[in-house]
Amino acid sequence: MPVAGGEAPPPLLIFGAAVAAVDGVWSPGWLVAAGGRIQALGPGEAPGGVRTEVRALGSVVDGRGCVLLPGFVDVHVHGGDGADAMDADPDGLRRMARFHATHGVTALVPTTWSAPPAALDAAVGAIAEVVGPVDGGATILGAHLEGPWINPARAGAQDASGIRLPDVAEARRLLGGGMVRLVALAPEMPGAGDVIAECRARGVTVSAGHTEAGWDEMVAAVGAGVRHVTHTFNAMAGLGHREPATVGAALALPELRCELIADGRHVHPGAMAVLARAKGPGGVVLISDAVRAAGLPDGEVDLGGRAAQHCCGAVRLPDGRLAGSVLTLDGAVRRFAAATGWGWSDLARAAAGNAADALGLTTKGRLAAGADADLVLLGDDGAGEVVLTVVEGRIVHHRP
């Protein structure tokens, strides 16, 4: 990805924080970035020569009392700060990227809903206009199609009028521009196999979502190339002891990475702990599933022409169904940590590394020399707000 702003960003040194590097957590540790990449990092105090050089040419950040993590990667996010991917508005997408950057997200994949073909074409086209680093915000990696090829019996909050059977011709049209990174579909629906094959041939990750797939159907889907599960536990067939169904397969099949909305409303903390125990540090992908109401006061929310209500940390349709979330990934990390007891190395994988791996991104989601300088500094030893967000070496958010 090119660096936002044209010129390479100046050097940056962060010292004194607990650093969740790929080699372990160093407390304290230090990290130097230059040219948009992590140049060096290590335990203890930063070498004196490094501090002198960076202070002369760039910025030095005192991270004492904080935790430094790889920047969060949100692969399932519909909107925020009043914007939504389905608006097909490049400026709205940039606003969304800036909002989520204030919550530690350094890369995201704007996510669509089931909708008529023209609306999906417009949404993907708008994402294509802004893909890459956003000035003052997170990097936009491409598009995530959540639908329209889902099971109407598990529509959740999606508009049933936009759902249709998997169609490989439509898939080829939507995938043709190379902007789509992730596709969520119901693998049991007629025609799904052809769409999965088309996605895999193009290097697009396929997720089982909004589905009633049974165990055998999920095993077959994994055999066909499905490697991801959309907001695990939500809008899918639940675990039974005689038919493990979608949830059972998500928990048991090692090939699958499982998304989780850790807002405490979509999934009980006890179920979060079950998922963590079943999948381990490499199998959980924290997502926001945020809609346009994220970051806004309580009130009425428009979801593709349908009215919903944002109140008390949740968004619901008039019938009470949850409709996305107002979660941000910094909050997801805190709630998931409380539910599971995971340490910073494992949390870094859940909030960044596993999502990057799911999309085949080798330079994001980890603190290692040579990786993109995508960083988030959390205050109060990780329990507080985002102090600093760095995207490809540029500071895009710094709490006063």
C-alpha positions as CSV (number, residue, x, y, z in Angstrom):
1,M,0.0,0.0,0.0
2,P,1.3,3.5,-0.7
3,V,1.8,5.8,2.2
4,A,-0.8,8.5,2.7
5,G,0.4,12.0,1.9
6,G,3.0,11.0,-0.7
7,E,6.2,11.6,1.2
8,A,7.6,9.0,3.6
9,P,6.6,9.7,7.2
10,P,9.4,10.9,9.6
11,P,11.0,8.5,12.1
12,L,9.0,7.7,15.3
13,L,10.2,6.2,18.5
14,I,7.9,4.8,21.2
15,F,9.6,3.9,24.5
16,G,8.7,2.8,28.0
17,A,5.4,0.9,27.1
18,A,4.7,-2.8,27.4
19,V,5.3,-4.0,23.8
20,A,3.3,-6.9,22.5
21,A,5.8,-8.1,19.9
22,V,5.6,-11.3,18.0
23,D,8.5,-12.6,20.2
24,G,6.6,-11.9,23.4
25,V,5.6,-9.0,25.6
26,W,8.4,-6.8,26.7
27,S,7.7,-4.5,29.7
28,P,9.2,-2.1,29.1
29,G,10.1,-2.1,25.5
30,W,10.7,0.2,22.6
31,L,10.0,0.5,18.8
32,V,11.3,2.6,16.0
33,A,9.4,3.2,12.8
34,A,10.6,5.0,9.7
35,G,9.4,5.1,6.1
36,G,6.1,3.6,7.0
37,R,7.7,0.4,8.4
38,I,8.9,-0.9,11.7
39,Q,12.7,-0.6,11.6
40,A,13.7,-2.0,15.0
41,L,12.2,-2.9,18.4
42,G,13.4,-4.6,21.5
43,P,13.0,-5.1,25.3
44,G,14.2,-2.6,27.9
45,E,15.3,0.9,27.2
46,A,15.8,2.2,23.7
47,P,19.5,2.6,22.7
48,G,20.8,6.1,23.4
49,G,21.9,6.6,19.8
50,V,18.4,5.7,18.5
51,R,16.7,8.2,20.8
52,T,19.1,10.9,19.8
53,E,18.7,10.3,16.1
54,V,14.9,10.1,16.2
55,R,14.5,13.1,18.4
56,A,16.5,15.1,15.8
57,L,14.5,13.9,12.8
58,G,11.1,12.8,14.0
59,S,8.9,12.2,17.0
60,V,9.5,10.5,20.4
61,V,6.5,9.2,22.4
62,D,6.8,8.3,26.1
63,G,4.7,5.2,26.4
64,R,5.2,4.5,30.1
65,G,2.0,3.2,31.7
66,C,0.7,2.1,28.3
67,V,0.6,-1.0,26.2
68,L,1.7,-1.0,22.5
69,L,-0.1,-3.4,20.2
70,P,-0.3,-3.9,16.5
71,G,-2.9,-1.6,15.0
72,F,-6.4,-3.3,15.0
73,V,-7.7,-4.8,11.8
74,D,-11.5,-4.7,11.4
75,V,-12.6,-7.0,8.6
76,H,-16.3,-6.6,9.4
77,V,-17.5,-3.0,9.8
78,H,-20.5,-1.4,8.1
79,G,-20.0,2.2,9.2
80,G,-19.4,4.7,11.9
81,D,-19.7,8.5,12.7
82,G,-22.9,8.7,10.6
83,A,-21.4,7.0,7.5
84,D,-22.3,3.5,6.0
85,A,-20.6,1.5,3.3
86,M,-24.0,1.2,1.5
87,D,-24.2,5.0,1.1
88,A,-21.6,4.5,-1.7
89,D,-20.1,7.9,-0.6
90,P,-16.3,8.1,-0.8
91,D,-16.3,11.0,1.7
92,G,-18.4,9.0,4.1
93,L,-16.0,6.1,3.8
94,R,-13.1,8.4,4.7
95,R,-15.0,9.7,7.7
96,M,-15.6,6.2,8.8
97,A,-11.9,5.4,8.5
98,R,-11.0,8.4,10.6
99,F,-13.5,7.6,13.3
100,H,-12.4,4.0,13.7
101,A,-8.7,5.1,13.8
102,T,-9.5,7.1,17.0
103,H,-10.3,3.6,18.5
104,G,-7.1,2.0,17.4
105,V,-8.1,0.6,14.0
106,T,-5.3,1.0,11.4
107,A,-6.9,-1.1,8.6
108,L,-10.5,-2.0,7.8
109,V,-12.7,-3.6,5.3
110,P,-16.0,-1.7,4.7
111,T,-18.8,-4.2,4.7
112,T,-22.0,-4.2,2.6
113,W,-25.5,-5.6,3.3
114,S,-27.7,-7.7,1.1
115,A,-29.1,-5.3,-1.5
116,P,-30.2,-5.0,-5.1
117,P,-27.3,-5.4,-7.7
118,A,-27.1,-1.7,-8.5
119,A,-26.7,-0.7,-4.9
120,L,-23.9,-3.3,-4.3
121,D,-22.1,-2.2,-7.5
122,A,-22.2,1.4,-6.3
123,A,-21.0,0.5,-2.8
124,V,-18.1,-1.5,-4.2
125,G,-17.3,1.2,-6.7
126,A,-17.1,3.8,-3.9
127,I,-14.8,1.6,-1.9
128,A,-12.6,1.3,-5.0
129,E,-12.2,5.1,-5.1
130,V,-10.8,5.3,-1.6
131,V,-8.9,2.0,-1.2
132,G,-5.6,2.6,0.5
133,P,-4.4,4.9,3.3
134,V,-6.9,7.6,4.3
135,D,-5.4,10.9,5.3
136,G,-5.9,11.0,9.1
137,G,-7.5,7.6,9.2
138,A,-7.2,3.9,8.8
139,T,-6.2,2.1,5.6
140,I,-9.1,0.9,3.6
141,L,-8.2,-2.6,2.4
142,G,-11.1,-3.4,0.1
143,A,-14.7,-4.6,0.4
144,H,-16.4,-7.3,2.4
145,L,-19.7,-8.6,0.9
146,E,-21.9,-9.8,3.7
147,G,-24.6,-11.2,1.4
148,P,-26.6,-11.1,-0.8
149,W,-26.0,-14.9,-1.0
150,I,-27.3,-15.8,2.5
151,N,-30.1,-18.0,3.9
152,P,-33.2,-15.9,4.4
153,A,-34.1,-18.1,7.3
154,R,-31.1,-16.6,9.1
155,A,-31.3,-13.1,7.7
156,G,-30.8,-11.5,11.1
157,A,-31.1,-7.7,10.6
158,Q,-30.5,-7.9,6.8
159,D,-33.2,-6.8,4.5
160,A,-34.8,-9.9,3.2
161,S,-35.7,-8.2,-0.1
162,G,-32.0,-8.0,-1.0
163,I,-31.3,-11.7,-0.4
164,R,-31.0,-14.0,-3.4
165,L,-29.5,-17.4,-4.4
166,P,-25.7,-17.5,-5.1
167,D,-25.1,-16.6,-8.7
168,V,-21.6,-17.1,-10.1
169,A,-22.2,-14.5,-12.9
170,E,-23.1,-11.9,-10.3
171,A,-20.0,-12.9,-8.3
172,R,-17.8,-12.5,-11.3
173,R,-19.1,-9.0,-11.9
174,L,-18.6,-7.9,-8.2
175,L,-15.2,-9.6,-7.9
176,G,-14.0,-8.4,-11.3
177,G,-12.5,-5.1,-10.1
178,G,-10.3,-6.8,-7.5
179,M,-11.7,-4.8,-4.6
180,V,-13.5,-7.6,-2.8
181,R,-11.4,-9.2,0.0
182,L,-14.0,-11.2,1.9
183,V,-17.4,-12.8,1.0
184,A,-19.9,-14.1,3.5
185,L,-22.5,-16.5,2.2
186,A,-24.6,-19.5,3.3
187,P,-22.7,-22.5,2.0
188,E,-25.9,-24.7,2.0
189,M,-27.7,-22.6,-0.6
190,P,-28.0,-23.8,-4.2
191,G,-25.1,-22.4,-6.3
192,A,-22.9,-21.6,-3.3
193,G,-20.3,-24.1,-4.4
194,D,-19.7,-22.3,-7.7
195,V,-19.4,-18.9,-5.9
196,I,-17.0,-20.3,-3.4
197,A,-14.8,-21.7,-6.2
198,E,-14.9,-18.4,-8.0
199,C,-13.8,-16.6,-4.9
200,R,-11.0,-19.0,-4.1
201,A,-9.7,-18.8,-7.7
202,R,-9.4,-15.0,-7.2
203,G,-7.8,-15.2,-3.7
204,V,-10.9,-13.9,-2.0
205,T,-11.6,-15.3,1.5
206,V,-14.9,-17.0,1.9
207,S,-16.9,-17.0,5.2
208,A,-19.9,-19.0,6.3
209,G,-22.5,-16.6,7.6
210,H,-26.2,-16.1,8.0
211,T,-26.5,-19.8,7.5
212,E,-28.4,-22.9,8.6
213,A,-25.6,-25.3,7.4
214,G,-25.4,-28.5,9.3
215,W,-22.2,-30.3,10.3
216,D,-21.9,-32.2,7.1
217,E,-22.5,-29.2,5.0
218,M,-19.9,-27.2,6.9
219,V,-17.4,-30.0,6.5
220,A,-18.1,-29.9,2.8
221,A,-17.8,-26.1,2.7
222,V,-14.4,-26.3,4.4
223,G,-13.4,-28.8,1.8
224,A,-14.4,-26.4,-0.9
225,G,-12.4,-23.6,0.6
226,V,-14.4,-21.8,3.3
227,R,-12.0,-20.6,6.0
228,H,-13.9,-18.0,8.0
229,V,-17.1,-17.7,10.1
230,T,-19.2,-14.6,10.2
231,H,-20.0,-13.2,13.7
232,T,-19.9,-16.6,15.4
233,F,-23.1,-17.6,17.3
234,N,-25.2,-14.9,15.6
235,A,-27.5,-15.6,12.6
236,M,-26.5,-19.3,12.4
237,A,-27.7,-22.7,13.4
238,G,-26.8,-23.4,17.0
239,L,-24.9,-26.2,18.6
240,G,-26.8,-29.4,19.4
241,H,-25.5,-32.6,20.7
242,R,-27.0,-34.7,17.9
243,E,-26.5,-32.1,15.2
244,P,-23.6,-29.8,15.9
245,A,-24.6,-27.6,13.0
246,T,-22.9,-24.4,12.1
247,V,-21.8,-23.3,15.6
248,G,-20.4,-26.8,16.3
249,A,-18.4,-26.9,13.1
250,A,-17.1,-23.4,13.8
251,L,-15.9,-24.4,17.2
252,A,-14.4,-27.8,16.1
253,L,-13.0,-27.4,12.6
254,P,-9.4,-26.1,12.9
255,E,-9.4,-24.6,9.4
256,L,-12.0,-22.0,10.4
257,R,-11.2,-18.6,11.9
258,C,-14.2,-17.3,13.9
259,E,-15.4,-13.7,14.0
260,L,-16.8,-12.4,17.3
261,I,-18.8,-9.3,18.2
262,A,-17.5,-8.8,21.8
263,D,-20.0,-6.1,22.9
264,G,-21.6,-8.1,25.6
265,R,-25.0,-8.0,23.8
266,H,-24.5,-10.2,20.8
267,V,-22.7,-12.9,22.7
268,H,-22.6,-13.7,26.5
269,P,-19.1,-13.5,28.1
270,G,-19.4,-17.2,28.9
271,A,-19.9,-18.0,25.3
272,M,-16.9,-15.8,24.4
273,A,-14.9,-17.9,26.8
274,V,-16.1,-21.1,25.1
275,L,-15.0,-19.8,21.8
276,A,-11.6,-18.8,23.1
277,R,-11.1,-22.2,24.6
278,A,-12.2,-24.0,21.5
279,K,-10.3,-22.0,18.9
280,G,-7.3,-20.8,20.8
281,P,-5.3,-17.6,20.1
282,G,-5.0,-18.3,16.4
283,G,-8.7,-18.8,15.7
284,V,-10.6,-15.7,17.0
285,V,-11.1,-12.6,14.9
286,L,-12.6,-9.6,16.9
287,I,-14.8,-7.5,14.8
288,S,-17.0,-4.4,15.4
289,D,-19.9,-5.1,13.0
290,A,-20.4,-1.4,13.6
291,V,-23.2,0.5,11.8
292,R,-23.4,4.3,11.1
293,A,-24.7,4.9,14.7
294,A,-21.3,4.1,16.2
295,G,-19.9,7.2,17.7
296,L,-23.2,9.1,17.6
297,P,-25.7,9.8,20.4
298,D,-28.7,7.6,21.0
299,G,-31.6,8.1,18.5
300,E,-33.1,6.8,15.3
301,V,-30.8,5.2,12.8
302,D,-31.3,4.6,9.1
303,L,-30.3,1.2,7.9
304,G,-30.8,1.2,4.1
305,G,-34.1,2.8,4.3
306,R,-35.3,0.9,7.4
307,A,-35.6,2.7,10.7
308,A,-33.8,1.3,13.7
309,Q,-33.2,2.6,17.2
310,H,-29.8,3.3,18.8
311,C,-30.2,3.1,22.6
312,C,-28.1,2.0,25.5
313,G,-25.2,0.7,23.5
314,A,-27.2,-1.4,21.0
315,V,-29.0,-0.9,17.7
316,R,-32.3,-2.7,17.2
317,L,-35.0,-3.0,14.6
318,P,-38.6,-2.2,15.7
319,D,-39.2,-6.0,16.4
320,G,-36.2,-6.0,18.8
321,R,-33.7,-7.7,16.6
322,L,-30.1,-6.5,17.0
323,A,-29.0,-4.7,13.9
324,G,-25.2,-4.5,13.8
325,S,-23.5,-2.8,16.7
326,V,-22.0,0.5,18.0
327,L,-18.9,-1.4,19.2
328,T,-15.4,-0.2,18.6
329,L,-12.4,-2.5,18.6
330,D,-10.8,-1.0,21.6
331,G,-13.9,-1.8,23.6
332,A,-14.0,-5.3,22.1
333,V,-10.5,-6.0,23.3
334,R,-11.4,-4.9,26.8
335,R,-14.5,-7.0,27.0
336,F,-12.9,-10.1,25.4
337,A,-10.0,-9.8,27.8
338,A,-12.3,-9.7,30.8
339,A,-14.3,-12.7,29.5
340,T,-11.3,-14.9,28.7
341,G,-8.3,-13.7,30.7
342,W,-6.1,-13.7,27.6
343,G,-2.9,-11.8,27.8
344,W,-1.6,-9.1,25.4
345,S,0.1,-11.5,23.0
346,D,-3.1,-13.4,22.4
347,L,-5.3,-10.3,22.4
348,A,-3.0,-8.8,19.7
349,R,-3.7,-11.8,17.5
350,A,-7.4,-11.6,18.1
351,A,-7.6,-7.9,17.3
352,A,-5.1,-7.7,14.5
353,G,-2.9,-10.7,13.5
354,N,-5.7,-13.2,12.8
355,A,-7.6,-10.8,10.7
356,A,-4.5,-9.9,8.7
357,D,-3.8,-13.6,8.2
358,A,-7.4,-14.2,7.1
359,L,-6.9,-11.8,4.2
360,G,-3.3,-13.0,3.4
361,L,-1.7,-9.7,4.6
362,T,1.9,-10.5,5.6
363,T,3.0,-7.1,6.7
364,K,0.0,-6.1,8.9
365,G,-1.2,-7.2,12.3
366,R,2.1,-7.8,14.0
367,L,4.9,-5.9,15.7
368,A,8.0,-7.1,14.0
369,A,10.9,-5.6,12.0
370,G,9.9,-5.0,8.4
371,A,6.1,-5.0,9.1
372,D,4.0,-2.0,8.4
373,A,4.2,0.6,11.2
374,D,0.5,0.1,12.2
375,L,0.4,0.7,15.9
376,V,-2.0,1.4,18.8
377,L,-1.0,2.6,22.2
378,L,-3.5,1.9,24.9
379,G,-3.4,3.9,28.2
380,D,-3.7,2.8,31.8
381,D,-1.8,-0.4,31.1
382,G,-4.2,-1.3,28.4
383,A,-7.4,-0.8,30.3
384,G,-8.0,2.8,29.2
385,E,-8.6,4.8,26.0
386,V,-6.5,4.8,22.8
387,V,-3.6,7.2,23.4
388,L,-2.0,7.0,20.0
389,T,-2.9,5.4,16.6
390,V,-0.2,5.2,13.9
391,V,-1.0,4.1,10.3
392,E,1.9,3.1,8.1
393,G,4.2,5.3,10.2
394,R,2.0,8.4,10.4
395,I,0.3,9.5,13.6
396,V,-3.4,9.8,12.8
397,H,-4.7,10.1,16.4
398,H,-3.0,11.4,19.5
399,R,-5.1,11.9,22.6
400,P,-4.5,15.3,24.1
